């Protein structure tokens, strides 16, 4: 946690801040989702409360908090109440492990702009997000309702199936950067495109050094699999309204429902953050390195502390922009594509994405071996 | 008590209590969920030992995939008969206590006999390695020194997969007539 009281205090505050950041982004995302869907479907969306309908979120929050508290008669009380709380865990833990900005050097201290820096970042994030299946199963079984149970079974089958494609699709990325650590992956994507091949350095000046140019197939597979993992359309069979009422959260209302919402948006944020980290250079500003940005700010302010703080801030804004782009794509796709049929979902997961991810892994391994070997 | 030892005792308590609950709770769903909880506890214990990669893999494979399947299949069953067969009679209770006692005796005996053997490695200090070096060493060991065991396990899993398919088909599979 740190070596002295100041560092420990800052790190503890940081943990809370990252959590609040995630939770506070949810109302904005809900607003964006509703206004965005209105925009896409050529209607207004919520625009009555406050400017642009932004106050709708506060009204919704009050509504959620003051709704009647109830549980169905057939429910298993313990699981029914535990499920929404558990829904927060995967998103929260996962998002806290993603670097949001370049490390802030303040005097002798170095603060990572993230909840905590874990050596095996990506393994940890995959591990905690795989626990999301329990939430859905607990909610579905605990509700004592056949629609909820059907939704939960579908959702967990889907999550397990796509976890394989998700995990395999990034093996190429891990091999390429030779690390599990997200900060090191971001550090490897600085500046313009340059890489070592057959003992020569190949450099271009017109492309940023982003993972998506090295692993385009992995980017497509990973992004598609994260849609399935976060139960978003076109993979939202868990709550297919037409056949299952609302799936695993049929019996939930009020604040318990809101917790599931936060969990789902947390999943989206983790997925978007990982997309940005793996494939779009993380918090790096395109075409620049962290050092260049730091030198740029040193030209404006005198102290090194202030320059480092400004660098971190600029990188944090850059990361937020990239995060926002992916979150918008999540919302965009939701209102563009129809839902899959169940057999199509399983075919896509097992017969299409898994073989392609395997092929990508083997091909990447061969190419990395051939290119790094000095013949 | 230092932070490390506090963490160890807390995680050990969580793992053991949830592990005990697996056999003490009468509802199979709760048993499976408790097993998942103890898997998460074991994974956290690995992390406190510095084996972050193993911790992550433990979480992904056991807690995240294997036990989710357990819970999923359990939820498909009508558990009323299973709950009823969990008897609370005196004779079966005696048998249970006797079984647990025997097992505990075996364990205690095993520990007391192997205590010298177990104390030996304590003199060797283990240096916690960074994530990638650790997993690199693990990979190197798996594919060089322990390659035979690794391949044998692979064949075992293949045999299991074929066996399951064979068993499922021999009864007519999903199209079986009851």
Contacts between the chains, C-beta under 8 A, distances in Angstrom:
chain1	res1	chain2	res2	distance
A	79	B	29	7.8
A	118	B	52	6.9
A	118	B	131	8.0
A	119	B	52	5.3
A	119	B	130	5.6
A	119	B	131	3.4
A	119	B	132	7.7
A	120	B	52	4.3
A	120	B	53	5.4
A	120	B	55	8.0
A	120	B	56	5.4
A	120	B	131	3.9
A	120	B	132	7.9
A	120	B	135	7.5
A	123	B	52	7.2
A	123	B	53	6.1
A	123	B	56	3.2
A	123	B	57	6.8
A	123	B	60	7.2
A	123	B	131	7.8
A	124	B	52	7.3
A	124	B	55	8.0
A	124	B	56	5.3
A	124	B	59	8.0
A	126	B	56	7.1
A	126	B	60	5.5
A	126	B	64	7.9
A	127	B	43	7.2
A	127	B	55	7.6
A	127	B	56	4.6
A	127	B	57	7.8
A	127	B	58	8.0
A	127	B	59	3.3
A	127	B	60	4.9
A	127	B	63	7.6
A	127	B	64	6.5
A	128	B	59	7.0
A	130	B	59	6.9
A	130	B	60	5.3
A	130	B	63	7.1
A	130	B	64	2.6
A	130	B	65	6.7
A	130	B	68	7.8
A	131	B	40	7.5
A	131	B	59	7.4
A	131	B	63	6.3
A	131	B	64	6.1
A	133	B	64	7.1
A	133	B	68	4.4
A	134	B	33	7.2
A	134	B	36	6.5
A	134	B	68	6.9
A	134	B	71	7.1
A	137	B	68	7.1
A	137	B	71	5.3
A	137	B	72	6.5
A	137	B	75	6.5
A	138	B	33	7.4
A	140	B	75	7.5
A	141	B	29	6.4
A	141	B	75	4.9
A	149	B	75	6.5
A	152	B	75	7.3
A	153	B	72	6.1
A	153	B	75	6.8
A	153	B	76	7.0
A	156	B	68	5.7
A	156	B	71	7.8
A	156	B	72	5.2
A	157	B	72	7.0
A	159	B	68	7.5
A	160	B	65	5.8
A	160	B	68	5.8
A	160	B	69	6.8
A	163	B	60	7.7
A	163	B	64	6.9
A	163	B	65	6.6
A	167	B	60	7.2
A	178	B	132	6.9
A	179	B	131	7.9
A	179	B	132	5.4
A	180	B	53	7.4
A	180	B	131	5.2
A	180	B	132	6.0
A	180	B	135	7.3
A	181	B	131	6.6
A	181	B	132	7.5
